[in-house]
Amino acid sequence: MSDVTRSLNTDYYLLEEMLSDEEREIRDKVRAFADREVIPVINEYWDKAEFPFELIPKVAELNIAGTTIKGYGCPGMSQLAAGIVAIEMGRGDGSLSTFLGVHSGLAMGTIHMLGSEEQRQRWLPEMARLEKIGAWGLTEPTHGSDTVALETSAKREGDEYVINGEKRWIGNATFADYVIIWARDVEDGQVKGFVVEKGAEGYPEGYSTELITGKMGKRAVWQPDITLENVRVPVENKLEGANSFKDVNKVLIATRGGAAWESVGHAVASYEAALTYAKERVQFGKPIASFQIVQHNLANMLAEITSMQLVCFRMAELREQGKMSGPMASLAKMNNARKGKLVCEMARDILGGNGILLEYHVARHLTDMEIVYTYEGTDTIQSLIVGRDVTGISAFA
């Protein structure tokens, strides 16, 4: 247990005693990276809505891209270690966490899960070194929660597929080297996955992006709209195992837990900031940490964090055992995003007016948690997935 964790009591049930030496080493190096490299600079990037490109080589040095993938230059870490990475990245900053989650979890994870061996060998090693960056395009302007109805089309013409359509909220897509685009094959009506490659001369003709601006959270990660007008993709760039929306769901189920882990990171960061502030802030002649209502709120925040941690640690065990289901992942995301948002709100309340200032970090985590609450499936959608599982009745329209 690190000095920070011990002094601020964010591991109240001593869950980190369950970590192996390797998992502890991964935790420590990502935590140190967040403390030394991310937190001191991220507020300026966040405030200006600029992406911290300078940090990418430093993330590469951590050797964490690809997390649980074995081979292809990836670290092949345990499910628990992968979750710890998400916590520590979230504790540092949500925008950088999303950048890595899209690149490592969605893009690399999809290629590993649904690509052929040749495709894995072709793309994953460079992505593991972060020499090439990935993006993942499913959501469309008119299809968010109902992405199963996506309208982007792909038509085979000889040795190429011609893709037409629009995508929205596609993290990294303004600069990514490999953009996975999900499109409906006009021949059989099935949703399939295609890798649009950025070459030495840029993106293929017809591929364009427009950065979404004015965001209230996750401001330092770039999430543009994509327009695809007769974009030609070689047949060999169609992911071999991506042949229906069921395959999309395999990826979503595998990655959805990442949002649950990230939520812990935001909650821990906000709790640590609130506890430190409460001990130092003097009002009415004494630290506000001595007031009953502040201690009551801190205790409740810690209880929420502990329950979130317990869900995540059990989720890691279930994944290792191959027992993790889609509804289980939905319950974890729903529970932790909801609780994480609450903890950040309570931290902002303890800081009073200072809680809205970036220099205290809580405002950034609070607004970033608003985004986590929505992405990877909204709270309502997750509840309907769980509801369908426990009742056997679908409530989806």
C-alpha atoms as a printed R data frame, in Angstrom:
    type eleno elety resid chain resno       x       y       z
1   ATOM     1    CA   MET     A     1   0.000   0.000   0.000
2   ATOM     2    CA   SER     A     2   1.458   3.358  -1.001
3   ATOM     3    CA   ASP     A     3   1.877   6.246   1.423
4   ATOM     4    CA   VAL     A     4  -0.850   8.191  -0.398
5   ATOM     5    CA   THR     A     5  -3.342   5.339  -0.138
6   ATOM     6    CA   ARG     A     6  -2.463   4.676   3.514
7   ATOM     7    CA   SER     A     7  -2.736   8.286   4.647
8   ATOM     8    CA   LEU     A     8  -5.933   9.012   2.741
9   ATOM     9    CA   ASN     A     9  -7.575   5.636   3.461
10  ATOM    10    CA   THR     A    10  -8.861   5.016  -0.045
11  ATOM    11    CA   ASP     A    11  -8.300   1.275   0.340
12  ATOM    12    CA   TYR     A    12 -10.331   0.868   3.494
13  ATOM    13    CA   TYR     A    13 -10.914  -2.877   3.155
14  ATOM    14    CA   LEU     A    14  -7.250  -3.568   2.288
15  ATOM    15    CA   LEU     A    15  -8.131  -4.953  -1.130
16  ATOM    16    CA   GLU     A    16  -4.690  -4.111  -2.443
17  ATOM    17    CA   GLU     A    17  -3.296  -6.858  -0.221
18  ATOM    18    CA   MET     A    18  -4.777  -9.182  -2.869
19  ATOM    19    CA   LEU     A    19  -2.432  -7.809  -5.537
20  ATOM    20    CA   SER     A    20   0.488  -9.887  -6.743
21  ATOM    21    CA   ASP     A    21   3.945  -8.337  -6.847
22  ATOM    22    CA   GLU     A    22   3.558  -7.815 -10.603
23  ATOM    23    CA   GLU     A    23   0.144  -6.161 -10.191
24  ATOM    24    CA   ARG     A    24   1.512  -3.946  -7.436
25  ATOM    25    CA   GLU     A    25   4.407  -2.913  -9.650
26  ATOM    26    CA   ILE     A    26   2.010  -1.973 -12.455
27  ATOM    27    CA   ARG     A    27  -0.127   0.026 -10.030
28  ATOM    28    CA   ASP     A    28   2.865   1.895  -8.649
29  ATOM    29    CA   LYS     A    29   4.324   2.878 -12.024
30  ATOM    30    CA   VAL     A    30   0.986   4.107 -13.427
31  ATOM    31    CA   ARG     A    31   0.226   5.968 -10.193
32  ATOM    32    CA   ALA     A    32   3.652   7.612 -10.257
33  ATOM    33    CA   PHE     A    33   3.120   8.580 -13.901
34  ATOM    34    CA   ALA     A    34  -0.232  10.188 -13.034
35  ATOM    35    CA   ASP     A    35   1.222  12.050 -10.046
36  ATOM    36    CA   ARG     A    36   4.384  13.297 -11.730
37  ATOM    37    CA   GLU     A    37   3.474  13.703 -15.388
38  ATOM    38    CA   VAL     A    38  -0.295  14.113 -15.712
39  ATOM    39    CA   ILE     A    39  -1.753  15.962 -12.726
40  ATOM    40    CA   PRO     A    40   0.759  18.872 -12.779
41  ATOM    41    CA   VAL     A    41  -0.057  19.763 -16.413
42  ATOM    42    CA   ILE     A    42  -3.489  18.434 -17.304
43  ATOM    43    CA   ASN     A    43  -5.623  21.351 -16.102
44  ATOM    44    CA   GLU     A    44  -4.142  23.670 -18.719
45  ATOM    45    CA   TYR     A    45  -4.834  21.190 -21.504
46  ATOM    46    CA   TRP     A    46  -8.328  20.565 -20.154
47  ATOM    47    CA   ASP     A    47  -9.086  24.294 -19.898
48  ATOM    48    CA   LYS     A    48  -7.945  24.926 -23.484
49  ATOM    49    CA   ALA     A    49  -9.551  21.719 -24.793
50  ATOM    50    CA   GLU     A    50  -6.187  20.629 -26.176
51  ATOM    51    CA   PHE     A    51  -4.935  17.051 -26.328
52  ATOM    52    CA   PRO     A    52  -1.637  16.401 -24.439
53  ATOM    53    CA   PHE     A    53   0.339  14.862 -27.308
54  ATOM    54    CA   GLU     A    54   3.536  15.290 -25.284
55  ATOM    55    CA   LEU     A    55   2.351  12.570 -22.909
56  ATOM    56    CA   ILE     A    56   1.944   9.824 -25.528
57  ATOM    57    CA   PRO     A    57   5.655   8.802 -25.563
58  ATOM    58    CA   LYS     A    58   5.577   8.734 -21.768
59  ATOM    59    CA   VAL     A    59   2.503   6.498 -21.783
60  ATOM    60    CA   ALA     A    60   4.329   4.239 -24.249
61  ATOM    61    CA   GLU     A    61   7.192   3.848 -21.784
62  ATOM    62    CA   LEU     A    62   4.772   2.345 -19.253
63  ATOM    63    CA   ASN     A    63   4.177  -0.680 -21.535
64  ATOM    64    CA   ILE     A    64   0.477  -0.876 -20.663
65  ATOM    65    CA   ALA     A    65  -1.189  -0.651 -24.099
66  ATOM    66    CA   GLY     A    66  -3.028  -3.856 -24.890
67  ATOM    67    CA   THR     A    67  -3.259  -4.692 -21.156
68  ATOM    68    CA   THR     A    68  -4.459  -8.325 -21.084
69  ATOM    69    CA   ILE     A    69  -3.487  -9.221 -24.673
70  ATOM    70    CA   LYS     A    70  -0.745 -11.837 -24.743
71  ATOM    71    CA   GLY     A    71   1.861 -11.580 -27.480
72  ATOM    72    CA   TYR     A    72   2.228  -8.982 -30.259
73  ATOM    73    CA   GLY     A    73   4.363  -6.864 -27.910
74  ATOM    74    CA   CYS     A    74   1.505  -6.456 -25.424
75  ATOM    75    CA   PRO     A    75   2.043  -6.857 -21.661
76  ATOM    76    CA   GLY     A    76  -0.377  -9.767 -21.157
77  ATOM    77    CA   MET     A    77  -1.329  -8.558 -17.702
78  ATOM    78    CA   SER     A    78  -4.076  -9.993 -15.501
79  ATOM    79    CA   GLN     A    79  -7.650  -8.718 -15.540
80  ATOM    80    CA   LEU     A    80  -7.051  -7.207 -12.108
81  ATOM    81    CA   ALA     A    81  -3.934  -5.393 -13.268
82  ATOM    82    CA   ALA     A    82  -5.822  -4.028 -16.288
83  ATOM    83    CA   GLY     A    83  -8.487  -2.705 -13.932
84  ATOM    84    CA   ILE     A    84  -5.874  -1.100 -11.699
85  ATOM    85    CA   VAL     A    85  -4.455   0.675 -14.761
86  ATOM    86    CA   ALA     A    86  -7.918   2.105 -15.476
87  ATOM    87    CA   ILE     A    87  -8.276   3.283 -11.867
88  ATOM    88    CA   GLU     A    88  -4.911   5.014 -11.804
89  ATOM    89    CA   MET     A    89  -5.373   6.615 -15.233
90  ATOM    90    CA   GLY     A    90  -8.834   7.826 -14.199
91  ATOM    91    CA   ARG     A    91  -7.435   9.156 -10.939
92  ATOM    92    CA   GLY     A    92  -4.934  11.147 -12.991
93  ATOM    93    CA   ASP     A    93  -7.279  12.414 -15.709
94  ATOM    94    CA   GLY     A    94 -10.381  11.239 -17.503
95  ATOM    95    CA   SER     A    95  -9.380  12.552 -20.925
96  ATOM    96    CA   LEU     A    96  -6.109  10.628 -20.977
97  ATOM    97    CA   SER     A    97  -7.961   7.605 -19.611
98  ATOM    98    CA   THR     A    98 -10.414   7.794 -22.514
99  ATOM    99    CA   PHE     A    99  -7.590   8.156 -25.039
100 ATOM   100    CA   LEU     A   100  -5.956   5.000 -23.712
101 ATOM   101    CA   GLY     A   101  -9.251   3.150 -23.308
102 ATOM   102    CA   VAL     A   102 -10.187   3.806 -26.941
103 ATOM   103    CA   HIS     A   103  -6.747   2.910 -28.258
104 ATOM   104    CA   SER     A   104  -5.956  -0.044 -26.016
105 ATOM   105    CA   GLY     A   105  -9.365  -1.442 -25.086
106 ATOM   106    CA   LEU     A   106 -11.628  -0.761 -28.049
107 ATOM   107    CA   ALA     A   107  -9.267  -0.589 -31.028
108 ATOM   108    CA   MET     A   108  -6.590  -3.072 -29.985
109 ATOM   109    CA   GLY     A   109  -9.151  -5.241 -28.223
110 ATOM   110    CA   THR     A   110 -11.301  -5.460 -31.352
111 ATOM   111    CA   ILE     A   111  -8.373  -6.343 -33.588
112 ATOM   112    CA   HIS     A   112  -7.242  -9.021 -31.148
113 ATOM   113    CA   MET     A   113 -10.732 -10.418 -30.642
114 ATOM   114    CA   LEU     A   114 -12.073 -10.242 -34.192
115 ATOM   115    CA   GLY     A   115  -9.055  -9.906 -36.464
116 ATOM   116    CA   SER     A   116  -7.279 -12.740 -38.257
117 ATOM   117    CA   GLU     A   117  -3.822 -13.770 -37.116
118 ATOM   118    CA   GLU     A   118  -2.350 -11.884 -40.072
119 ATOM   119    CA   GLN     A   119  -4.273  -8.750 -39.082
120 ATOM   120    CA   ARG     A   120  -3.119  -9.031 -35.465
121 ATOM   121    CA   GLN     A   121   0.492  -9.366 -36.572
122 ATOM   122    CA   ARG     A   122   0.089  -6.464 -38.967
123 ATOM   123    CA   TRP     A   123  -1.426  -3.912 -36.586
124 ATOM   124    CA   LEU     A   124  -1.015  -4.803 -32.907
125 ATOM   125    CA   PRO     A   125   2.789  -4.585 -32.366
126 ATOM   126    CA   GLU     A   126   2.997  -0.946 -33.479
127 ATOM   127    CA   MET     A   127  -0.120  -0.129 -31.458
128 ATOM   128    CA   ALA     A   128   1.381  -1.765 -28.366
129 ATOM   129    CA   ARG     A   129   4.326   0.629 -28.687
130 ATOM   130    CA   LEU     A   130   1.937   3.542 -29.343
131 ATOM   131    CA   GLU     A   131   3.781   4.195 -32.591
132 ATOM   132    CA   LYS     A   132   0.371   3.846 -34.231
133 ATOM   133    CA   ILE     A   133  -2.832   5.054 -32.545
134 ATOM   134    CA   GLY     A   134  -6.258   3.458 -32.803
135 ATOM   135    CA   ALA     A   135  -9.834   4.753 -32.859
136 ATOM   136    CA   TRP     A   136 -13.206   2.976 -32.846
137 ATOM   137    CA   GLY     A   137 -16.243   4.227 -34.755
138 ATOM   138    CA   LEU     A   138 -19.672   2.846 -33.893
139 ATOM   139    CA   THR     A   139 -21.899   5.730 -32.707
140 ATOM   140    CA   GLU     A   140 -23.659   7.853 -35.329
141 ATOM   141    CA   PRO     A   141 -25.337  11.274 -35.167
142 ATOM   142    CA   THR     A   142 -28.791   9.650 -35.142
143 ATOM   143    CA   HIS     A   143 -27.865   6.355 -33.491
144 ATOM   144    CA   GLY     A   144 -26.481   6.422 -29.957
145 ATOM   145    CA   SER     A   145 -28.281   4.006 -27.676
146 ATOM   146    CA   ASP     A   146 -29.751   2.240 -30.719
147 ATOM   147    CA   THR     A   147 -26.465   1.668 -32.528
148 ATOM   148    CA   VAL     A   148 -27.802  -1.691 -33.692
149 ATOM   149    CA   ALA     A   149 -29.705   0.388 -36.288
150 ATOM   150    CA   LEU     A   150 -26.576   2.103 -37.638
151 ATOM   151    CA   GLU     A   151 -26.837   3.393 -41.207
152 ATOM   152    CA   THR     A   152 -23.214   3.619 -42.342
153 ATOM   153    CA   SER     A   153 -22.932   1.314 -45.361
154 ATOM   154    CA   ALA     A   154 -20.227  -0.772 -46.954
155 ATOM   155    CA   LYS     A   155 -20.417  -2.158 -50.480
156 ATOM   156    CA   ARG     A   156 -17.864  -4.501 -51.974
157 ATOM   157    CA   GLU     A   157 -16.467  -3.506 -55.338
158 ATOM   158    CA   GLY     A   158 -13.786  -5.918 -56.506
159 ATOM   159    CA   ASP     A   159 -10.901  -5.937 -54.031
160 ATOM   160    CA   GLU     A   160 -12.259  -3.005 -52.047
161 ATOM   161    CA   TYR     A   161 -15.164  -1.975 -49.872
162 ATOM   162    CA   VAL     A   162 -16.700   1.451 -50.427
163 ATOM   163    CA   ILE     A   163 -17.919   2.997 -47.168
164 ATOM   164    CA   ASN     A   164 -20.442   5.825 -46.820
165 ATOM   165    CA   GLY     A   165 -21.898   7.319 -43.669
166 ATOM   166    CA   GLU     A   166 -21.307   9.416 -40.579
167 ATOM   167    CA   LYS     A   167 -19.933   8.704 -37.101
168 ATOM   168    CA   ARG     A   168 -20.029  10.829 -33.942
169 ATOM   169    CA   TRP     A   169 -18.059  11.045 -30.684
170 ATOM   170    CA   ILE     A   170 -15.182   8.994 -32.082
171 ATOM   171    CA   GLY     A   171 -12.243   9.551 -29.735
172 ATOM   172    CA   ASN     A   172  -8.774   9.874 -31.335
173 ATOM   173    CA   ALA     A   173 -10.235   9.878 -34.855
174 ATOM   174    CA   THR     A   174  -8.644  13.199 -35.875
175 ATOM   175    CA   PHE     A   175  -5.136  11.750 -35.618
176 ATOM   176    CA   ALA     A   176  -5.476   7.952 -35.279
177 ATOM   177    CA   ASP     A   177  -3.561   5.717 -37.681
178 ATOM   178    CA   TYR     A   178  -6.139   2.911 -37.585
179 ATOM   179    CA   VAL     A   179  -9.831   3.791 -37.338
180 ATOM   180    CA   ILE     A   180 -12.199   0.844 -36.929
181 ATOM   181    CA   ILE     A   181 -15.448   1.680 -38.696
182 ATOM   182    CA   TRP     A   182 -18.582  -0.377 -38.191
183 ATOM   183    CA   ALA     A   183 -20.788  -0.403 -41.284
184 ATOM   184    CA   ARG     A   184 -23.694  -2.398 -42.671
185 ATOM   185    CA   ASP     A   185 -22.832  -4.563 -45.657
186 ATOM   186    CA   VAL     A   186 -25.377  -3.758 -48.374
187 ATOM   187    CA   GLU     A   187 -25.106  -7.318 -49.687
188 ATOM   188    CA   ASP     A   188 -26.344  -9.217 -46.608
189 ATOM   189    CA   GLY     A   189 -27.423  -6.407 -44.256
190 ATOM   190    CA   GLN     A   190 -24.965  -7.480 -41.540
191 ATOM   191    CA   VAL     A   191 -22.828  -5.060 -39.507
192 ATOM   192    CA   LYS     A   192 -19.127  -5.588 -40.157
193 ATOM   193    CA   GLY     A   193 -15.873  -4.000 -39.018
194 ATOM   194    CA   PHE     A   194 -13.340  -2.294 -41.291
195 ATOM   195    CA   VAL     A   195  -9.972  -0.714 -40.524
196 ATOM   196    CA   VAL     A   196  -9.486   2.637 -42.237
197 ATOM   197    CA   GLU     A   197  -5.737   3.276 -42.362
198 ATOM   198    CA   LYS     A   198  -3.939   6.591 -42.314
199 ATOM   199    CA   GLY     A   199  -1.060   6.372 -44.748
200 ATOM   200    CA   ALA     A   200   2.010   8.488 -45.372
201 ATOM   201    CA   GLU     A   201  -0.109  10.926 -47.380
202 ATOM   202    CA   GLY     A   202  -2.943  11.049 -44.840
203 ATOM   203    CA   TYR     A   203  -6.359   9.445 -44.722
204 ATOM   204    CA   PRO     A   204  -8.074   7.897 -47.754
205 ATOM   205    CA   GLU     A   205  -9.996  10.243 -50.007
206 ATOM   206    CA   GLY     A   206 -13.483  10.908 -48.616
207 ATOM   207    CA   TYR     A   207 -12.516  10.514 -44.941
208 ATOM   208    CA   SER     A   208 -12.890  13.767 -42.991
209 ATOM   209    CA   THR     A   209 -13.372  14.817 -39.375
210 ATOM   210    CA   GLU     A   210 -14.778  17.818 -37.554
211 ATOM   211    CA   LEU     A   211 -13.805  18.237 -33.913
212 ATOM   212    CA   ILE     A   212 -16.716  18.475 -31.469
213 ATOM   213    CA   THR     A   213 -16.233  21.600 -29.329
214 ATOM   214    CA   GLY     A   214 -17.958  23.144 -26.332
215 ATOM   215    CA   LYS     A   215 -17.801  20.017 -24.162
216 ATOM   216    CA   MET     A   216 -18.354  20.378 -20.410
217 ATOM   217    CA   GLY     A   217 -16.172  17.335 -19.608
218 ATOM   218    CA   LYS     A   218 -13.404  15.160 -21.053
219 ATOM   219    CA   ARG     A   219 -12.222  18.350 -22.675
220 ATOM   220    CA   ALA     A   220  -8.638  17.239 -23.263
221 ATOM   221    CA   VAL     A   221  -9.563  14.259 -25.430
222 ATOM   222    CA   TRP     A   222 -10.562  14.950 -29.028
223 ATOM   223    CA   GLN     A   223 -13.855  13.342 -30.082
224 ATOM   224    CA   PRO     A   224 -14.814  14.398 -33.607
225 ATOM   225    CA   ASP     A   225 -17.584  13.669 -36.058
226 ATOM   226    CA   ILE     A   226 -16.443  11.539 -38.994
227 ATOM   227    CA   THR     A   227 -17.803  11.816 -42.519
228 ATOM   228    CA   LEU     A   228 -17.150   8.942 -44.929
229 ATOM   229    CA   GLU     A   229 -17.880   9.657 -48.580
230 ATOM   230    CA   ASN     A   230 -17.010   6.761 -50.881
231 ATOM   231    CA   VAL     A   231 -14.036   5.826 -48.702
232 ATOM   232    CA   ARG     A   232 -12.277   2.857 -50.275
233 ATOM   233    CA   VAL     A   233 -10.893   0.199 -47.943
234 ATOM   234    CA   PRO     A   234  -8.989  -2.898 -49.137
235 ATOM   235    CA   VAL     A   235 -10.779  -6.208 -48.639
236 ATOM   236    CA   GLU     A   236  -7.913  -7.329 -46.397
237 ATOM   237    CA   ASN     A   237  -8.846  -4.505 -43.992
238 ATOM   238    CA   LYS     A   238 -12.217  -6.053 -43.260
239 ATOM   239    CA   LEU     A   239 -11.830  -7.696 -39.830
240 ATOM   240    CA   GLU     A   240 -12.167 -11.414 -40.409
241 ATOM   241    CA   GLY     A   241 -14.307 -12.144 -37.331
242 ATOM   242    CA   ALA     A   242 -16.494  -9.011 -37.442
243 ATOM   243    CA   ASN     A   243 -19.546 -10.215 -39.316
244 ATOM   244    CA   SER     A   244 -22.633  -9.172 -37.333
245 ATOM   245    CA   PHE     A   245 -23.775  -6.901 -34.532
246 ATOM   246    CA   LYS     A   246 -23.282  -9.851 -32.182
247 ATOM   247    CA   ASP     A   247 -19.581  -9.382 -32.790
248 ATOM   248    CA   VAL     A   248 -19.871  -5.684 -31.913
249 ATOM   249    CA   ASN     A   249 -21.542  -6.751 -28.674
250 ATOM   250    CA   LYS     A   250 -18.647  -9.056 -27.841
251 ATOM   251    CA   VAL     A   251 -16.366  -6.026 -27.856
252 ATOM   252    CA   LEU     A   252 -18.787  -3.882 -25.850
253 ATOM   253    CA   ILE     A   253 -19.208  -6.552 -23.170
254 ATOM   254    CA   ALA     A   254 -15.442  -7.012 -22.928
255 ATOM   255    CA   THR     A   255 -14.724  -3.275 -22.593
256 ATOM   256    CA   ARG     A   256 -17.740  -1.998 -20.650
257 ATOM   257    CA   GLY     A   257 -16.132  -2.917 -17.346
258 ATOM   258    CA   GLY     A   258 -13.414  -0.373 -18.054
259 ATOM   259    CA   ALA     A   259 -15.860   2.445 -17.309
260 ATOM   260    CA   ALA     A   260 -16.596   0.857 -13.925
261 ATOM   261    CA   TRP     A   261 -12.904   0.794 -13.076
262 ATOM   262    CA   GLU     A   262 -12.351   4.351 -14.353
263 ATOM   263    CA   SER     A   263 -15.217   5.548 -12.152
264 ATOM   264    CA   VAL     A   264 -13.289   4.332  -9.113
265 ATOM   265    CA   GLY     A   265 -10.345   6.473 -10.196
266 ATOM   266    CA   HIS     A   266 -12.426   9.641 -10.456
267 ATOM   267    CA   ALA     A   267 -14.095   8.925  -7.110
268 ATOM   268    CA   VAL     A   268 -10.776   8.236  -5.357
269 ATOM   269    CA   ALA     A   269  -9.207  11.419  -6.739
270 ATOM   270    CA   SER     A   270 -12.163  13.515  -5.599
271 ATOM   271    CA   TYR     A   271 -12.263  11.887  -2.170
272 ATOM   272    CA   GLU     A   272  -8.540  12.450  -1.674
273 ATOM   273    CA   ALA     A   273  -8.905  16.104  -2.673
274 ATOM   274    CA   ALA     A   274 -11.907  16.590  -0.366
275 ATOM   275    CA   LEU     A   275 -10.250  14.924   2.626
276 ATOM   276    CA   THR     A   276  -7.027  16.905   2.185
277 ATOM   277    CA   TYR     A   277  -8.981  20.127   1.789
278 ATOM   278    CA   ALA     A   278 -11.181  19.421   4.836
279 ATOM   279    CA   LYS     A   279  -8.119  18.958   7.033
280 ATOM   280    CA   GLU     A   280  -6.515  22.181   5.811
281 ATOM   281    CA   ARG     A   281  -9.500  24.510   5.398
282 ATOM   282    CA   VAL     A   282 -10.172  26.485   8.585
283 ATOM   283    CA   GLN     A   283 -13.605  28.025   9.228
284 ATOM   284    CA   PHE     A   284 -15.043  29.282  12.505
285 ATOM   285    CA   GLY     A   285 -11.618  28.794  14.073
286 ATOM   286    CA   LYS     A   286 -11.062  25.103  13.260
287 ATOM   287    CA   PRO     A   287 -10.593  22.727  10.318
288 ATOM   288    CA   ILE     A   288 -13.855  21.890   8.609
289 ATOM   289    CA   ALA     A   289 -12.871  18.219   8.976
290 ATOM   290    CA   SER     A   290 -13.874  18.584  12.630
291 ATOM   291    CA   PHE     A   291 -17.514  19.307  11.720
292 ATOM   292    CA   GLN     A   292 -20.012  16.472  11.926
293 ATOM   293    CA   ILE     A   293 -21.579  16.993   8.508
294 ATOM   294    CA   VAL     A   294 -18.178  16.934   6.784
295 ATOM   295    CA   GLN     A   295 -17.176  13.719   8.536
296 ATOM   296    CA   HIS     A   296 -20.577  12.246   7.703
297 ATOM   297    CA   ASN     A   297 -20.076  13.063   4.028
298 ATOM   298    CA   LEU     A   298 -16.511  11.731   3.973
299 ATOM   299    CA   ALA     A   299 -17.635   8.480   5.556
300 ATOM   300    CA   ASN     A   300 -20.384   8.086   2.979
301 ATOM   301    CA   MET     A   301 -17.996   8.853   0.139
302 ATOM   302    CA   LEU     A   302 -15.605   6.212   1.431
303 ATOM   303    CA   ALA     A   303 -18.436   3.689   1.707
304 ATOM   304    CA   GLU     A   304 -19.390   4.285  -1.921
305 ATOM   305    CA   ILE     A   305 -15.769   3.959  -3.065
306 ATOM   306    CA   THR     A   306 -15.333   0.727  -1.122
307 ATOM   307    CA   SER     A   307 -18.446  -0.801  -2.664
308 ATOM   308    CA   MET     A   308 -17.216   0.242  -6.117
309 ATOM   309    CA   GLN     A   309 -13.848  -1.376  -5.473
310 ATOM   310    CA   LEU     A   310 -15.467  -4.604  -4.308
311 ATOM   311    CA   VAL     A   311 -17.560  -4.793  -7.484
312 ATOM   312    CA   CYS     A   312 -14.471  -4.272  -9.628
313 ATOM   313    CA   PHE     A   313 -12.269  -6.791  -7.847
314 ATOM   314    CA   ARG     A   314 -14.988  -9.438  -8.114
315 ATOM   315    CA   MET     A   315 -15.515  -8.506 -11.771
316 ATOM   316    CA   ALA     A   316 -11.812  -9.165 -12.419
317 ATOM   317    CA   GLU     A   317 -12.128 -12.612 -10.826
318 ATOM   318    CA   LEU     A   318 -15.159 -13.454 -12.953
319 ATOM   319    CA   ARG     A   319 -13.379 -12.374 -16.135
320 ATOM   320    CA   GLU     A   320 -10.370 -14.549 -15.310
321 ATOM   321    CA   GLN     A   321 -12.749 -17.478 -14.776
322 ATOM   322    CA   GLY     A   322 -14.649 -16.785 -18.003
323 ATOM   323    CA   LYS     A   323 -17.883 -16.278 -16.080
324 ATOM   324    CA   MET     A   324 -18.484 -12.571 -16.761
325 ATOM   325    CA   SER     A   325 -21.734 -11.973 -18.645
326 ATOM   326    CA   GLY     A   326 -23.044  -8.926 -20.503
327 ATOM   327    CA   PRO     A   327 -25.639  -8.081 -17.824
328 ATOM   328    CA   MET     A   328 -22.953  -8.425 -15.140
329 ATOM   329    CA   ALA     A   329 -20.828  -5.880 -16.986
330 ATOM   330    CA   SER     A   330 -23.866  -3.604 -17.311
331 ATOM   331    CA   LEU     A   331 -24.575  -3.812 -13.586
332 ATOM   332    CA   ALA     A   332 -20.972  -2.919 -12.770
333 ATOM   333    CA   LYS     A   333 -20.978   0.056 -15.137
334 ATOM   334    CA   MET     A   334 -24.385   1.273 -13.917
335 ATOM   335    CA   ASN     A   335 -23.495   0.930 -10.240
336 ATOM   336    CA   ASN     A   336 -20.036   2.467 -10.389
337 ATOM   337    CA   ALA     A   337 -20.838   5.347 -12.732
338 ATOM   338    CA   ARG     A   338 -23.767   6.315 -10.529
339 ATOM   339    CA   LYS     A   339 -21.738   6.083  -7.330
340 ATOM   340    CA   GLY     A   340 -18.691   7.730  -8.851
341 ATOM   341    CA   LYS     A   341 -20.739  10.727  -9.906
342 ATOM   342    CA   LEU     A   342 -22.214  10.978  -6.404
343 ATOM   343    CA   VAL     A   343 -18.792  10.895  -4.739
344 ATOM   344    CA   CYS     A   344 -17.505  13.659  -7.030
345 ATOM   345    CA   GLU     A   345 -20.606  15.752  -6.280
346 ATOM   346    CA   MET     A   346 -20.074  15.343  -2.535
347 ATOM   347    CA   ALA     A   347 -16.410  16.293  -2.866
348 ATOM   348    CA   ARG     A   348 -17.333  19.429  -4.773
349 ATOM   349    CA   ASP     A   349 -19.780  20.311  -1.987
350 ATOM   350    CA   ILE     A   350 -17.092  19.940   0.706
351 ATOM   351    CA   LEU     A   351 -14.820  22.303  -1.205
352 ATOM   352    CA   GLY     A   352 -17.570  24.924  -1.442
353 ATOM   353    CA   GLY     A   353 -16.820  27.693  -3.904
354 ATOM   354    CA   ASN     A   354 -13.294  26.393  -4.434
355 ATOM   355    CA   GLY     A   355 -14.824  23.196  -5.758
356 ATOM   356    CA   ILE     A   356 -15.497  24.830  -9.122
357 ATOM   357    CA   LEU     A   357 -11.857  25.829  -9.647
358 ATOM   358    CA   LEU     A   358  -9.619  23.598 -11.752
359 ATOM   359    CA   GLU     A   359  -6.667  24.043  -9.411
360 ATOM   360    CA   TYR     A   360  -8.430  21.835  -6.861
361 ATOM   361    CA   HIS     A   361  -9.057  19.141  -9.525
362 ATOM   362    CA   VAL     A   362 -12.510  18.101  -8.269
363 ATOM   363    CA   ALA     A   363 -14.394  20.118 -10.913
364 ATOM   364    CA   ARG     A   364 -12.517  18.291 -13.668
365 ATOM   365    CA   HIS     A   365 -13.295  14.882 -12.201
366 ATOM   366    CA   LEU     A   366 -16.931  15.803 -11.577
367 ATOM   367    CA   THR     A   367 -17.603  16.911 -15.143
368 ATOM   368    CA   ASP     A   368 -15.597  13.998 -16.531
369 ATOM   369    CA   MET     A   369 -17.773  11.644 -14.469
370 ATOM   370    CA   GLU     A   370 -20.824  13.152 -16.138
371 ATOM   371    CA   ILE     A   371 -19.366  11.848 -19.394
372 ATOM   372    CA   VAL     A   372 -18.555   8.414 -17.957
373 ATOM   373    CA   TYR     A   373 -22.151   8.244 -16.712
374 ATOM   374    CA   THR     A   374 -23.291   8.468 -20.341
375 ATOM   375    CA   TYR     A   375 -20.686   6.712 -22.480
376 ATOM   376    CA   GLU     A   376 -20.296   2.948 -22.919
377 ATOM   377    CA   GLY     A   377 -24.092   2.808 -22.583
378 ATOM   378    CA   THR     A   378 -26.179   5.248 -20.534
379 ATOM   379    CA   ASP     A   379 -27.382   4.499 -17.019
380 ATOM   380    CA   THR     A   380 -30.894   3.857 -18.347
381 ATOM   381    CA   ILE     A   381 -29.728   1.454 -21.058
382 ATOM   382    CA   GLN     A   382 -27.608  -0.498 -18.573
383 ATOM   383    CA   SER     A   383 -30.587  -0.808 -16.232
384 ATOM   384    CA   LEU     A   384 -32.746  -2.164 -19.069
385 ATOM   385    CA   ILE     A   385 -30.101  -4.756 -19.944
386 ATOM   386    CA   VAL     A   386 -30.063  -5.928 -16.337
387 ATOM   387    CA   GLY     A   387 -33.854  -5.701 -16.135
388 ATOM   388    CA   ARG     A   388 -34.251  -7.890 -19.203
389 ATOM   389    CA   ASP     A   389 -31.870 -10.421 -17.697
390 ATOM   390    CA   VAL     A   390 -33.660 -10.705 -14.336
391 ATOM   391    CA   THR     A   391 -37.229 -10.674 -15.703
392 ATOM   392    CA   GLY     A   392 -36.794 -12.410 -19.039
393 ATOM   393    CA   ILE     A   393 -38.809  -9.563 -20.617
394 ATOM   394    CA   SER     A   394 -37.324  -6.918 -22.904
395 ATOM   395    CA   ALA     A   395 -38.406  -3.352 -22.154
396 ATOM   396    CA   PHE     A   396 -36.512  -1.906 -25.122
397 ATOM   397    CA   ALA     A   397 -38.713  -0.078 -27.608
